Each structure stands twice: as structure tokens, then as C-alpha cells.
Amino acid sequence: MFSEKCTEGRAIAVTAAALLLTTVATAAETDQFYARDEKITDATEVLNDKMNRKLARIVQRHRHNPDSYKIAYAAYREFGGLRFTDKFESWLIDSSDVDKRRVSRRKSIYADIPIWSTRAVYIFDLGQTLNISGNLVGSDKISHFFSQGWKFYKRYNKSGSEAAAARRGVLTERAIFGAGMTGSFSNADLVANYEGHLFYRSLFEDDVIPGKPAILRWDDGEWVVQRDFDWADHVNPYWDEALNMNSYDALLRNRMYDRLASLCPQYWENPALYEIEDEAQLREQYAHLGMRETRATRLDNLCLAHLPEAVQMLTAYNFPTANRNLFGL
């Protein structure tokens, strides 16, 4: 008991110290489980339009500067910047043109979990969920894409190794931008960070996005935009924290397991909402990022584990649909 209370006390102390260092309150987590079956309008076209207009202005301002790093830095400052909530994320949160799902902590997956378990989540509002190319994405992933992606890009330029750059990203996710603040280690954050780094590289490198040329081309003493940016090149199901599950620390793990298990009736109403096509390809694509193995707590696996043994057998051996329907499958 003494040890547990000491751990809780340390968690609160760490959270308080982190909050003192935070000058701008930021949403610490999002919830892609809440109202998952309710439609959100796909924002890809709106986000692409905003990105490409801003990129065109960046190129216009710096078109005669051959230093590609300075162009990439200008993009980082335009979309991200030295702030907890990036400029682009702040814009989309406020924009009436971007459909979003809002959820309070009291209605979220984190409801009724005490402050020493959820830490910053208990204090700050949750981020919002939007639809990008058919994927449910937390608004915080946009800041990860631009700002943490920029840091990944700089580490990659220094080391020449994506794996080496990724290792530092894992340390960051374990500290103030992840588990240290919230108790949650987000695999989806690591994916968004990595894709942000690919964005900065794709400004100048062909085939960073397979089969596509670089966004910019140096031509006769100036930069020329030769193709548009598209969020669909970067966002996939592994940005969705209801599919690419978080890992939780000791103070949060058991409570989150119980909360997730309580969603099984919701899961069985529409299991397709938790399916991932070509997951093996995604696992291979991001194998070097240091993601934690969390598939056992995804609802398609966790809820199956909670079924009676006989029902598990019916599912495992692919009995006819009519038989499975007897069990509500």
C-alpha cells in the first residue's frame, strides 16, 4: 500500500512539474472510441487546400534561395512552430470548414479514472477527432506531424538513419509528450512523427512518397512547385488510436483494460469499425519506429477473449454465419 501511494504521489508531482513548464494548455489525448459509428465528413480536401496554398506562399517568399534546409525550416515555422499546439492544428480546431468530433473527458474512454492515473488528461480538455482520407485521427497528430516530424527530420539529416532518429522519438514519447504526462505511450504518435519527417523529405526528394516526384523542383535558379501535397499520402489506419492502440503504464493499465472491455457490446454491434486492411504491410512499414505490441487490447482481440470458450471456437473455426448469429456474432 505504501509503495502504491508513493507511486501515485510521484505521478502527481511529475504532472504538476510538467504543467508548470507548459505555458499554453494543450489537449493531451484524444478518443477515437467515442461515437465511432457516427459519420464525420472527410476533411482531406479542405486540409489539402490549406496546405498547398501555404506551401505556394512559402516557395514564393524563398524561391531564389537554393538552400533546401531553409525551405524546410520555413515550412516548419509556417505549419508548426515553437508551441504545444501547432499553428495548423490550431487553425483546424477553430475552422468551421473542418468537421470534427468533440468529446469531454467525462464522456470519454478516460471517464471516472482518477488524476494520479490519467495525470494531464484529467486537467486538460481532450483533443478532437477528424476524418482524414477515411481514417479517424486525433487533432494532436497534426502537431506531431509538423513539430515532432521536424525533429525526426533533423535527426535523420544528422545520422542518415531512420532507425537512429526513431530511437530518440521513442524516448520523447516516454517523457513529456507521452507517457510521462498522461500514462499513455502512443504508437500512433510515433507513426505521425515519422510521416512528418517524410513530408519534409518529400519537399525535395523523389519517391519518398512511392511513385511520386518531390513537391518542389529547383529549376533555372528558382524553386517550382511540381506537384500538390496530399494528406492521403501520409495518413492511414495506424494514426487511429482505436486501431493502433496505446500502451499504458502501471497506474493506468488495469483501469484502461476495464474501460476497453466495457466497450465490447459496442464492438459487437459493428466489428468492421475495428478492422484494418493490409495490417501486415503497415507493421512492416513502421517496424523500425519502436512501437509497442498492443494488439491484444484492440477490441477485435480483447472482446473475442471475453467471449465464452464455445463461442470462441465457433469464431475460430469459421462456422456458418447462421450458427454464429445464434451467439450474437
C-alpha atoms as one frame of an Amber mdcrd trajectory, in Angstrom:
protein
   0.000   0.000   0.000   2.798   2.384   0.922   4.570   1.680  -2.371   1.391
   2.268  -4.389   0.734   5.589  -2.692   4.322   6.661  -3.258   3.923   5.844
  -6.945   0.698   7.845  -7.108   2.415  10.742  -5.342   5.301  10.691  -7.795
   2.878  10.667 -10.717   1.072  13.734  -9.401   4.373  15.508  -8.709   5.665
  14.794 -12.227   2.410  16.043 -13.728   2.495  19.232 -11.663   6.075  19.924
 -12.709   5.231  19.350 -16.354   2.241  21.665 -16.138   4.402  24.416 -14.666
   6.622  24.110 -17.742   3.638  24.293 -20.074   2.801  27.880 -20.936  -0.026
  27.002 -23.310  -2.637  24.466 -22.231  -2.820  21.693 -24.792  -5.040  18.697
 -25.292  -3.051  15.713 -24.060  -5.088  12.840 -25.537  -7.944  12.120 -27.907
 -10.619   9.422 -28.058 -11.422   7.593 -31.295 -13.715   5.123 -29.498 -16.393
   7.680 -28.629 -19.339   7.687 -31.094 -17.168   5.804 -33.557 -20.154   4.830
 -35.672 -21.228   8.452 -36.233 -20.150   9.989 -39.523 -17.531  12.738 -39.709
 -17.142  14.484 -43.060 -13.801  13.740 -44.689 -11.603  16.841 -44.275  -8.864
  15.805 -46.716  -9.827  18.259 -49.452 -10.057  21.204 -47.045  -6.747  20.355
 -45.374  -5.016  19.819 -48.709  -6.213  23.184 -49.981  -4.877  24.947 -46.889
  -1.536  23.145 -47.091  -0.967  23.796 -50.767  -1.863  27.481 -50.611   0.572
  27.976 -47.736   3.299  25.958 -49.458   2.893  28.127 -52.560   3.409  31.252
 -50.450   6.497  29.778 -48.774   8.002  28.990 -52.165   7.164  32.462 -53.444
   8.972  34.083 -50.493  12.068  31.867 -50.786  12.029  30.916 -54.453  15.572
  32.124 -55.212  17.206  30.534 -52.136  18.847  27.239 -53.171  19.207  26.063
 -49.547  16.612  23.296 -49.236  17.032  23.102 -45.446  15.928  26.725 -45.116
  12.842  25.997 -47.206  12.005  23.027 -44.966  12.549  25.191 -41.880  10.248
  27.858 -43.312   7.588  25.160 -43.760   8.048  24.017 -40.155   7.657  27.578
 -38.866   4.595  28.150 -41.042   2.748  24.962 -40.034   4.247  24.124 -36.650
   6.463  26.367 -34.573   7.703  26.528 -31.002   4.353  25.868 -29.307   2.481
  22.919 -27.839  -0.379  23.198 -30.331   0.947  23.773 -33.831  -0.393  26.566
 -35.996  -2.013  24.155 -38.428  -3.723  22.203 -35.635  -4.935  25.440 -34.023
  -6.390  26.515 -37.354  -8.281  23.286 -37.986  -9.653  23.211 -34.429 -11.127
  26.687 -34.940 -12.160  26.215 -38.575 -15.865  25.782 -39.332 -14.838  24.168
 -42.631 -13.362  21.117 -40.871 -15.880  18.680 -39.421 -14.734  17.400 -36.028
 -15.983  15.271 -33.151 -15.653  16.766 -29.701 -15.796  14.746 -26.502 -15.298
  15.780 -22.893 -13.167  13.704 -20.564 -16.287  12.789 -18.569 -17.780  11.059
 -21.607 -14.559   9.673 -22.982 -12.592   6.459 -22.606 -10.868   8.202 -19.655
 -14.072   8.884 -17.698 -14.040   8.136 -13.956 -10.315   7.410 -13.874  -8.529
   9.352 -11.103  -5.985  12.114 -11.608  -2.998  10.068 -10.439  -3.694   7.600
 -13.266  -4.591   9.993 -16.102  -2.468  12.978 -14.984  -2.639  15.737 -17.621
  -5.723  14.176 -19.234  -7.637  14.900 -16.033  -6.830  18.614 -16.255  -6.845
  19.475 -19.969  -9.666  19.019 -22.432  -9.297  16.165 -24.870  -8.347  16.886
 -28.449 -10.826  16.497 -31.264 -11.230  13.738 -33.827 -11.382  14.388 -37.560
 -11.655  12.260 -40.678  -8.642  12.309 -42.991  -8.939  10.079 -46.038 -11.395
   7.826 -44.236  -9.274   7.495 -41.081 -10.277   8.773 -37.634  -7.391  10.942
 -36.453  -6.856  12.870 -33.232  -6.133  16.549 -33.775  -2.927  16.195 -31.741
  -1.455  14.050 -34.513  -1.267  17.156 -36.713   1.137  18.807 -34.262   3.120
  15.585 -34.079   3.313  15.529 -37.877   4.779  19.019 -38.166   6.808  19.606
 -34.976   7.894  16.130 -33.904   8.260  15.292 -37.594  10.646  18.236 -37.922
  12.762  16.944 -35.050  12.796  13.487 -36.645  13.839  15.070 -39.945  16.734
  16.920 -38.294  17.921  13.761 -36.524  17.709  11.859 -39.808  19.765  14.508
 -41.611  22.411  14.285 -38.901  22.602  10.490 -38.614  21.466   9.342 -42.063
  19.472   6.617 -40.325  15.710   6.481 -39.810  16.154   3.831 -37.114  18.550
   6.060 -35.150  16.197   9.027 -35.497  13.286   6.869 -34.350  15.035   5.823
 -31.136  15.019   9.407 -29.903  11.339   9.629 -30.808  10.614   6.685 -28.523
  12.389   8.434 -25.641  10.320  11.569 -26.278   7.078   9.580 -26.290   8.046
   8.062 -22.946   8.640  11.517 -21.459   6.800  14.835 -21.523   4.988  14.369
 -24.862   3.660  10.953 -23.930   3.609   8.568 -21.013   5.225  10.950 -18.546
   2.340  13.403 -18.915  -0.588  11.051 -19.480   0.355   7.478 -18.612  -0.165
   6.570 -22.290   2.542   5.613 -24.765   1.072   6.319 -28.191   2.145   4.161
 -31.107   0.093   6.440 -33.356   2.199   9.428 -32.252   5.317   7.640 -33.466
   3.683   6.996 -36.837   2.614  10.650 -37.201   6.128  11.803 -36.238   7.668
   9.570 -38.883   5.227  10.633 -41.580   6.007  14.268 -40.765   9.683  13.567
 -41.402   8.707  12.016 -44.748   6.786  15.196 -45.600   9.888  17.358 -45.108
  11.975  14.967 -47.180   9.320  14.771 -49.894   9.628  18.506 -50.444  12.885
  17.791 -52.298  13.283  14.015 -52.783  11.590  11.899 -55.421   9.900   8.628
 -54.396   9.802   9.402 -50.677   6.119   9.013 -51.434   6.374   5.887 -53.609
   5.883   6.666 -57.276   5.674  10.430 -56.790   8.212  13.157 -57.547   9.305
  15.707 -54.957   6.842  18.507 -54.256   9.453  21.123 -55.268  11.994  21.269
 -58.075  14.955  23.627 -58.441  14.634  24.940 -61.972  16.677  27.704 -63.613
  17.554  29.476 -60.367  14.263  29.159 -58.504  12.005  26.695 -56.728   8.969
  25.465 -58.643   6.002  23.548 -57.189   5.708  20.474 -59.409   3.007  18.554
 -57.527   0.492  19.129 -54.754   0.792  17.829 -51.210  -1.872  15.254 -50.265
  -2.633  14.185 -46.696  -3.793  10.841 -48.072  -0.138  10.049 -48.854   0.633
  10.067 -45.136  -2.462   9.206 -43.096  -3.540   5.581 -42.665  -5.269   3.410
 -40.023  -2.179   3.445 -37.817  -2.918   7.110 -36.983  -6.139   5.924 -35.275
  -5.636   5.156 -31.575  -8.636   2.812 -31.531  -6.781   0.648 -34.078  -3.104
   1.275 -33.295  -3.600   1.005 -29.577  -1.729   2.868 -26.839   0.368   1.154
 -24.222  -0.427   2.164 -20.631   1.787   2.390 -17.558   1.210   0.621 -14.246
  -1.062   3.336 -12.813  -3.360   3.326 -15.824  -3.162  -0.159 -17.332  -5.775
  -2.072 -15.324  -8.283   0.768 -15.353  -7.964   1.186 -19.115  -8.330  -2.557
 -19.635 -11.618  -2.486 -17.725 -12.794   0.544 -19.695 -11.927  -1.090 -23.005
 -13.651  -4.326 -22.018 -16.776  -2.329 -21.209 -16.910  -1.300 -24.885 -17.331
  -4.878 -26.123 -21.127  -4.590 -26.557 -20.446  -1.549 -28.762 -17.817  -3.513
 -30.663 -20.096  -6.465 -31.404 -22.688  -4.126 -32.922 -20.234  -3.251 -35.711
 -16.933  -5.165 -35.641 -15.988  -3.792 -39.070 -15.210  -0.424 -37.456 -12.141
  -2.026 -35.878 -10.776  -3.874 -38.899  -7.508  -2.934 -40.633  -6.830  -3.894
 -44.224  -3.254  -4.888 -45.028  -2.122  -4.586 -41.426   0.894  -6.775 -42.132
   2.119  -4.163 -44.592   1.689  -1.386 -42.003   3.544  -3.417 -39.372   6.439
  -3.884 -41.776   6.397  -0.238 -42.885   6.746   1.039 -39.331   8.735  -1.818
 -37.777  11.731   0.427 -37.100   9.809   3.025 -35.079   9.843   1.241 -31.715
   6.095   0.787 -31.417   4.949  -1.363 -28.514   2.966  -4.546 -29.076  -0.600
  -3.622 -28.120  -2.811  -5.601 -30.492  -4.102  -7.803 -27.663  -6.016  -4.828
 -26.244  -7.586  -3.792 -29.557 -11.280  -4.526 -29.349 -11.288  -7.171 -32.095
  -8.909  -9.252 -29.964  -9.879  -8.167 -26.453 -13.611  -8.714 -26.972 -13.060
 -12.106 -28.538 -11.041 -13.063 -25.465 -14.032 -12.128 -23.310 -16.422 -14.456
 -25.141 -17.278 -17.865 -23.662 -14.945 -20.609 -24.848 -17.585 -22.290 -27.025
 -18.263 -19.061 -28.879 -14.534 -18.523 -29.423 -14.396 -21.947 -31.058 -17.246
 -21.076 -33.427 -15.425 -17.935 -34.476 -12.005 -19.545 -34.760 -13.276 -22.413
 -36.935 -15.380 -20.129 -39.151 -18.716 -21.829 -38.540 -21.510 -20.733 -40.903
 -22.951 -17.285 -40.326 -26.323 -18.723 -39.323 -24.701 -20.631 -36.450 -22.656
 -17.660 -35.318 -25.762 -15.493 -35.292 -27.165 -17.665 -32.526 -24.463 -16.196
 -30.328 -24.910 -12.609 -31.494 -21.774 -12.682 -33.635
